[in-house]
Amino acid sequence: MSHKLKLMAVLAHPDDESFGIGGALAKYADEGIETYLIVATRGERGRFGENKESPGLDVVGKTREAELLAAAKVLGIREVSFLDYIDADLDKADPVEVVDKIVFHIRRIKPQVVISFDPTGGYGHPDHIAISQFTTAALVCSGDPKYNLAKQQHAHTVSKFYYITWPRNKFKVFKSAFREMKINVDGEKRQALSWPDWSLTTWIDTVDYWPQVWQAIQCHKTQMAIFNELEKLPDKTHKILWGSQEFYRVFSLVNGGRAREDDLFCGLR
């Protein structure tokens, strides 16, 4: 294939990239594939270290942005772009505006492969669910030549789209290692669920990159108060958590079938 291979992740918050797909990002960057990250918010309402009171949205946002940029450098991400929404407000944003912003980046970068959260948002997080829905809509719009933006970009059709997933064995280790992933939304508790192994279409070997992923995770210093149990884990457990990446292939224009992929770029190389 004569044109450059490109991978784009469209996620909600700083640290989603390291915890969710750090191994894949590091692996593909190391192979010379251009990796891009689009982040909807700066995590302004997230934890700020051990502080019980937030120093304010602006301080938290700027701090977490800097942490993300440091992690992105560790993972070899070529470019990070923000959509400039406020943490926890994404599902209230104007959908046309958000989709337009994502389409702009898809058409500008022209990735063959795009990754985002699954429809449950991993553990029901409204921002994760929103960015999954917005990304899906943007993929449809980006390939439609009749969908026009003020920038008058050419249409671009993405070849493959993936959801981030967690298989059972990794999910059990993840839960035993630190706090249960759960959130209260509209008075109802939501929590993370694993995917059945048979449903996962793609398993990527990232065992050589787990130290890099762990280094990137530690760049998110404001969040480490939540995940301090990770620092106590032996290397063998870190290898389980970060030594592979699993995905569900939502669609592909270049391959299909039940055969499990070991490469997000199957059918494109």
ABEGO torsion letter per residue (X at the ends): XABBBBBBBBBABBGAAAAAAAAAAAAAAAAGBBBBBBBABAGAABBBEABABBAEAAAAAAAAAAAAAAAAAAAGBABBBBAGBBBGAAAABBAAAAAAAAAAAAAAAGBABBBBBBAAGGAGBAAAAAAAAAAAAAAAAAABAABBBAAGBBBBBBABBBBBBBBAAAAAAAAAABBBBBBBBGGBBBBBBBBBAAABABBBBAAAAAAAAAAAAAABAAAAAAAAAAAABBAAAAAAAAABBBBBBABBAABBEABBBABAABGAX
